[in-house]
């Protein structure tokens, strides 16, 4: 399953041009066209979406190109408007997914519409992981939405441009029956990294991807840095039938987790060196020697105490002190 389209529905022309170009590139490969008409942006000064006017553009995509369409909802009012417009899939974004009351309100709105109208054309509800790495909250959201009777699809988009593979792994193990897609656009925040991340779809046995695609990314009113062009999709998505990897799938998940932890470890060490350099500048300005024996001993005693609580994780005092000595030596070099 592939869900492709721009972050935001900006104009009728932008929506239709992107949809036409995608259909031409994808050929016989089926996909769902996505575009957000309501955008829960961090700043009120950024583009907030076209609103209900954008739903008309999605209807035109359905009618003229025969594509199923999806849009993001964050309130019961959004749900009612989207369902009245005949949207095929609703998706719930990471910010909304962090609030179980909001997810429950959306689920209730879908049920209300179903009881009142009886003609619910909704094919699925897409739930992204919360902005915080909380697997149990994500699983709870899935259960809330399942009570509507509509098929639920999970989308893993990471947290703050970090993969958070551990969270996705936990949800995948708990609910292997729920399709899980990858969102490489939000996971990286960088269009150049999308092709590399797409390799994780097969490597981790995922069921597809949700990728942001814009006919002119540079002019996009939101998330311009992470959207790819329609013609790039043929290089990103493996067209045709791709056999999922089955052997070693669990090992691949665990390796993905450890690779992410390694990246965080190096990033943390690099950040520590940057602070050490600033400390060095302060010491020079105030005539303080780089090595302070009293401070050094305080840290050693602190590490010894901490090691007593971490031995079950393989972190004994000698191991922790050896690593810290290397980091401390490099920090002193930063202060020279």
Secondary structure by P-SEA (a helix, b strand, c coil): cbbbbccccccaaaaaaaaaaaaaaaccbbbbbbbbcccccccccccccccaaaaaaaaaaaaccbbbbbbbbccaaaaaaaaaacccbbbbcaaaaacaaaaaaaaaaaaaaaaacccccccbbbbcccccccaaaaaaaaaaaaaaccbbbbbbbccccccaaaaaaaaaaacccbbbbbcccccccccccccccccccccccccbbbbbbbcccccccccccccccccccccccccccccccccaaaaaaaaaaaaaaaaaaaaaaaaaaaaaaaaaaaaaaaccccccaaaaaaaaaaaaaaaaacccccccaaaaaaaaaaaaaaaaaaac
